[in-house]
Structures are given as C-alpha cells and as structure tokens.
C-alpha cells in the first residue's frame, strides 16, 4: 500500500501470477501504477483489488508493452484508478488482454480510455462491469485501436467521454469486432 515509483512492480520476460492481493494508493510517475509488464511477459491477475492507484502517463494500475506480452484479469475489482490514458489498464503494442468477471468503477483518464486503453492489443472482455468511467477524449470506459475485439456479456453504466464513445470507442484498422449481449 501507499507507494510512489517510476513504475509499481516491473516484469520483463516473466510470467507472474498475482492472486488475492490488495493494491491501494500506488502511483507511478511513468506507466503502470501497480505493475509494468513487457518483453513477452504473460501476466495473470485473479481475485485482486486495485483501489485509488494512478500513473502520470498510462495504466493507472496495470500497463503492458511490446509484442508477445499478454495480460489476463479475472474476478478482480478496480476502483477509482486514474492516468492520462487507461485509468485502470493500458496496453501498447501488446498481444492480448483477456478479462472476465471483473468490476471497474470510477476510473478516469485525461485522454483516451477511462478504464482501459489499448493500442495493438487484441481484446477479449466478458462478463465484466464498467461503471462511472470518464475519458477526457474518447472511450469513456474502453478505448481500443486494435485488429480484433470481442466484448461479450458486459455491462456499461453511466460512463462518459468528452469526445466519442461514452462507453466504448474502437478505432483503427479493426478487422473483427464481436459485440454481443452488452
């Protein structure tokens, strides 16, 4: 709890499994208020709570970078995360974000993606709830510039964006979008 760093925890070419943990009041002056994953890391986060975490740049709680880096988040809670982009999670040139059964409330970003912001990451988000997220630009809850996005059985409540997509903004060269039962 209560830490300040350039990035929270740093993982390079690692496969961390993070389970049943609480991360509160962490701040990064760079990316990833709680954790930064890169260079082919395959991170799994299950049953965790992320509360009031922030990053000056991107990924208020979690940030991934580089092709081949992936992140799986299940049965976790994100409350009041903030960053310039991706108040909870940001991914840049990463391979995949898989999220299931996760709750996000009160996330904010001064730019894109109040809760989640991705560039180049395939998205597969299911049975998750995004509530009260805000983006100063596009994608109140989710901003995604990807080739493949799958959003199935999710709930979006009272999200807003100053630009486009109060709940979701998918842009770029999207090849396949599967948007069902949301």
C-alpha positions in Angstrom: 0.0 0.0 0.0 0.9 3.7 -0.5 3.9 3.7 -2.8 5.4 6.1 -5.3 7.6 4.8 -8.1 8.5 5.3 -11.8 6.5 2.1 -12.2 5.0 -0.1 -9.5 6.4 -3.5 -10.0 8.4 -4.2 -13.2 8.2 -7.6 -15.0 10.3 -8.3 -18.2 10.0 -11.6 -19.9 8.3 -13.1 -16.9 5.1 -14.9 -16.2 3.8 -13.6 -12.9 0.6 -15.0 -11.3 -0.9 -12.4 -8.9 -3.7 -13.8 -6.8 -5.9 -12.5 -3.9 -4.0 -9.2 -3.4 -4.9 -5.7 -2.5 -3.1 -2.7 -4.2 -4.1 0.7 -2.8 -2.8 4.2 -3.2 0.1 3.4 -5.5 1.4 6.0 -8.0 3.8 5.8 -10.9 5.4 8.9 -12.4 5.6 6.8 -15.6 3.4 3.9 -16.7 1.7 1.3 -14.5 0.8 2.5 -11.0 0.9 -1.1 -9.7 2.7 -3.1 -12.4 4.5 -2.8 -15.7 4.8 -5.9 -17.9 7.0 -6.1 -21.1 9.2 -8.3 -23.3 6.9 -11.3 -23.7 5.6 -11.4 -20.2 2.4 -13.4 -19.7 0.8 -12.0 -16.6 -2.3 -13.4 -14.8 -4.2 -11.5 -12.2 -7.0 -13.2 -10.3 -9.2 -12.1 -7.4 -7.3 -8.9 -6.7 -8.5 -5.4 -5.7 -6.9 -2.2 -7.1 -8.0 0.9 -5.2 -7.0 4.5 -5.9 -4.0 3.7 -8.0 -2.6 6.1 -10.6 0.0 6.7 -13.2 1.2 10.0 -14.6 1.4 8.5 -18.0 -0.7 5.4 -18.8 -2.2 2.4 -16.9 -3.3 3.7 -13.5 -2.9 0.1 -12.2 -1.6 -2.1 -14.9 0.5 -1.4 -18.1 1.8 -3.8 -20.8 4.1 -3.1 -23.6 5.8 -5.0 -26.5 4.5 -7.7 -28.9 4.1 -11.0 -27.2 3.2 -9.5 -23.9 -0.3 -10.5 -22.6 -2.5 -9.9 -19.6 -5.3 -12.0 -18.2 -7.5 -10.4 -15.5 -10.3 -12.4 -13.8 -12.6 -11.9 -10.9 -10.9 -8.6 -9.9 -12.1 -5.1 -8.8 -10.7 -1.7 -9.9 -11.9 1.3 -8.0 -11.1 5.0 -8.8 -8.0 4.4 -10.9 -6.6 7.3 -12.9 -4.0 8.0 -15.6 -3.5 10.1 -18.8 -4.8 7.0 -20.7 -6.3 3.8 -19.3 -7.3 4.7 -15.8 -7.1 1.1 -14.8 -5.3 -0.7 -17.6 -3.3 0.4 -20.6 -1.6 -1.8 -23.3 0.7 -0.7 -26.0 1.8 -3.0 -28.9 0.9 -6.0 -26.7 -0.6 -9.2 -27.9 -3.8 -9.7 -25.8 -6.0 -8.6 -22.9 -8.3 -11.2 -21.6 -10.7 -10.1 -18.9 -13.5 -12.0 -17.3 -15.8 -11.3 -14.3 -14.2 -8.0 -13.4 -15.7 -4.9 -12.0 -14.4 -1.3 -12.7 -15.9 1.7 -11.0 -14.9 5.4 -11.1 -11.9 5.1 -13.4 -10.7 8.2 -15.2 -8.3 9.3 -17.9 -7.5 12.8 -19.1 -7.1 11.4 -22.6 -8.5 8.1 -24.0 -10.0 5.1 -22.2 -11.3 6.0 -18.8 -10.9 2.4 -17.6 -9.0 0.6 -20.5 -6.9 2.0 -23.3 -5.3 -0.4 -25.8 -3.1 0.2 -28.9 -2.4 -3.0 -30.9 -3.7 -5.5 -28.3 -6.4 -8.0 -29.1 -9.3 -7.6 -26.6 -11.5 -10.4 -25.2 -13.6 -9.0 -22.4 -16.5 -11.0 -21.0 -19.0 -10.8 -18.1 -17.4 -7.6 -16.7 -19.0 -4.3 -15.4 -17.7 -0.8 -16.2 -19.4 1.9 -14.2 -18.9 5.6 -13.9 -15.7 5.8 -16.0 -14.7 9.1 -17.7 -12.3 9.9 -20.6 -11.3 13.4 -21.4 -11.1 12.4 -25.0 -12.5 9.1 -26.5 -13.8 5.9 -25.0 -15.4 6.6 -21.6 -14.9 3.1 -20.4 -12.8 1.5 -23.2 -10.7 2.9 -26.0 -9.3 0.4 -28.4 -7.2 0.7 -31.5 -7.0 -3.0 -32.5 -7.4 -5.5 -35.2 -9.6 -7.9 -33.1 -12.0 -7.1 -30.3 -14.5 -9.4 -28.6 -16.8 -7.8 -26.0 -19.5 -10.3 -24.8 -22.0 -10.1 -21.9 -20.6 -7.0 -20.3 -22.5 -4.2 -18.5 -21.8 -0.5 -19.1 -23.4 2.0 -16.7 -23.1 5.8 -16.6 -19.7 6.1 -18.4 -18.9 9.3 -20.3 -16.4 10.8 -22.7 -15.7 14.4 -23.7 -15.1 13.1 -27.2 -16.5 10.0 -28.9 -17.9 6.8 -27.4 -19.3 7.3 -23.9 -18.9 3.6 -23.2 -16.6 2.3 -26.0 -14.6 3.6 -28.9 -13.0 1.1 -31.2 -10.9 2.6 -34.0 -8.1 1.9 -36.4 -7.9 -1.0 -38.7 -10.3 -3.2 -36.8 -10.6 -6.5 -38.7 -13.1 -8.2 -36.5 -15.5 -6.9 -33.8 -17.6 -9.3 -31.9 -20.0 -7.2 -29.7 -22.8 -9.3 -28.2 -25.2 -9.1 -25.2 -23.8 -6.0 -23.7 
